[in-house]
Amino acid sequence: MNKEKIAYDEYFQQVNKILGSTGLLLAAGSPDKPTNAMAIGWGSLGIVWGRPMWVVLVRLSRFTYQLIEEAGNFTVNVPGTDLDKAVAYCGSHSGKNEDKLAKLELAVVAGGEVSSGVIEACPINYECQVVGKSDIVPEMLAEAVKSEYYGQGDYHRVYFGQILTAYADKKAAAGL
């Protein structure tokens, strides 16, 4: 794919539509651990602290949580509809047990600004540096949210990832 730099919000509506439907692929890795991907359906693309930011939620029980903690960065990869099955697979299998991206034959290329890899087949990619993180505090949640999403007590860490660069295959992204 031929990708070029974009403004972080150039495909804002398309990205949010996919985030709320099939989901995106959050990837993290470090020089000594291969990039792993997980599906995310919750997150926010916008401005925090005057910086372009991805705010993402990752459960502490997830393998990707360990990778983000080690790397201090992550990528958000926006798939086309041709990757719906890959997103579903990444959301239902753990990277602790297998290299999901290799199994799915999804090429990972090195990030230009971060150690985490980028999923090449995704038309839009964001490279993010963790600039803040906070754990969900159960006592601060509405009871309805707590009972609906945290019945097992498996809470999230919220990561604030400053977008260092974003790029897209504009031809493929136009079809999102």
C-alpha positions in Angstrom: 0.0 0.0 0.0 1.0 3.5 -0.7 0.6 5.5 2.5 1.0 9.2 3.1 1.0 11.3 6.3 -2.4 12.6 7.3 -3.8 15.0 9.9 -4.9 12.9 13.0 -8.6 13.9 12.4 -8.7 13.5 8.6 -10.8 10.4 8.8 -12.5 11.1 12.1 -16.0 10.1 11.2 -15.0 6.9 9.4 -12.7 5.8 12.2 -15.4 6.4 14.8 -17.9 4.5 12.7 -15.6 1.4 12.5 -14.6 1.7 16.2 -18.3 1.5 17.2 -19.1 -1.4 14.8 -16.5 -4.0 14.1 -13.7 -2.4 16.0 -10.1 -1.4 15.5 -6.8 -3.2 16.0 -4.6 -1.9 18.8 -1.0 -3.3 18.5 1.9 -3.2 20.9 5.3 -4.7 21.0 8.9 -4.1 21.9 12.3 -4.8 20.5 12.4 -8.1 22.4 8.7 -9.1 21.9 6.9 -9.3 18.6 3.9 -7.1 18.0 0.6 -8.4 19.3 -2.8 -7.1 18.3 -6.1 -7.0 20.1 -9.5 -5.7 19.0 -10.8 -2.5 20.6 -14.4 -1.2 20.5 -13.9 1.5 23.1 -11.7 4.5 22.7 -11.6 8.1 21.8 -9.8 10.0 19.2 -9.4 13.7 20.0 -7.5 16.3 21.9 -6.2 16.0 25.5 -3.8 18.4 27.1 -3.6 20.3 23.8 -2.3 17.2 22.0 -3.8 14.9 19.4 -4.6 11.7 21.4 -5.9 8.2 21.3 -7.5 7.3 24.6 -7.8 3.5 24.8 -8.9 1.0 27.5 -7.0 -2.2 28.0 -7.9 -4.8 30.7 -5.1 -5.6 33.0 -5.6 -9.3 32.3 -4.8 -8.9 28.6 -1.4 -9.8 27.1 -1.4 -6.4 25.3 -1.5 -4.7 28.6 1.9 -6.2 29.5 3.3 -5.1 26.1 2.1 -1.5 26.4 3.6 -1.3 29.9 6.9 -2.6 28.6 7.0 -0.6 25.3 5.4 2.7 26.5 3.7 3.0 23.1 1.1 1.4 20.8 -0.4 1.7 17.4 -4.0 2.0 16.5 -4.8 0.4 13.1 -8.0 1.0 11.3 -9.1 -2.1 9.2 -11.2 -2.2 6.1 -14.2 -4.5 5.9 -11.9 -7.2 4.4 -10.4 -7.6 7.8 -13.6 -8.1 9.8 -12.8 -11.7 10.5 -9.2 -10.8 11.6 -10.6 -8.2 14.0 -13.0 -10.8 15.5 -10.2 -13.4 15.8 -7.9 -10.9 17.5 -10.7 -10.1 19.9 -11.3 -13.7 20.9 -7.8 -15.2 21.1 -4.8 -14.3 23.3 -1.4 -13.4 22.1 -0.1 -15.2 25.2 -0.8 -18.5 23.3 0.0 -17.7 19.7 1.3 -15.1 17.3 -2.1 -14.0 16.1 -0.8 -11.7 13.3 1.4 -14.4 11.8 -1.5 -16.9 12.0 -3.7 -14.4 10.2 -0.9 -13.6 7.7 -1.1 -10.0 8.5 2.2 -8.3 7.8 3.6 -6.0 10.6 6.0 -3.3 9.6 8.2 -1.3 12.0 6.7 1.9 13.3 8.5 5.1 12.3 8.2 6.8 15.7 7.5 3.9 18.1 8.7 0.4 18.8 5.3 -1.1 18.3 4.6 -2.4 14.8 2.0 -1.2 12.4 -0.4 -3.6 10.6 0.3 -3.0 7.0 -3.1 -4.2 5.6 -5.0 -1.5 7.6 -5.7 1.6 5.5 -5.1 4.0 8.4 -2.5 3.8 11.1 -1.7 5.9 14.2 1.6 5.7 16.1 1.1 6.7 19.8 3.4 7.4 22.7 1.9 6.8 26.2 1.9 10.2 28.0 -0.5 9.2 30.7 -2.4 6.3 32.2 -5.0 5.8 34.9 -6.7 2.7 36.3 -10.5 2.6 36.4 -11.6 3.2 40.0 -14.6 1.0 40.7 -16.0 3.4 43.3 -16.1 6.2 40.8 -18.2 4.3 38.3 -22.0 4.4 38.0 -23.5 1.2 39.3 -25.1 0.5 35.9 -21.7 0.7 34.2 -20.0 -1.4 36.8 -22.6 -4.1 36.7 -22.9 -4.2 32.9 -19.2 -4.2 32.1 -17.3 -5.2 35.2 -19.2 -8.1 36.7 -16.1 -10.2 36.9 -14.0 -7.3 38.4 -11.6 -7.3 35.4 -11.1 -3.5 35.2 -9.3 -1.5 32.5 -6.3 0.8 32.5 -6.9 3.9 30.5 -4.0 4.9 28.3 -3.5 8.4 26.9 -1.5 7.9 23.7 -0.2 11.0 22.0 -0.4 10.6 18.3 3.1 11.1 17.0 2.2 10.4 13.4 -0.7 9.2 11.4 -0.8 7.9 7.8 -3.2 6.4 5.4 -3.6 4.7 2.0 -6.0 7.4 0.8 -7.5 5.3 -1.9 -8.3 2.5 0.5 -9.4 4.9 3.3 -11.8 6.6 0.9 -13.8 3.3 0.9 -14.2 3.1 4.6 
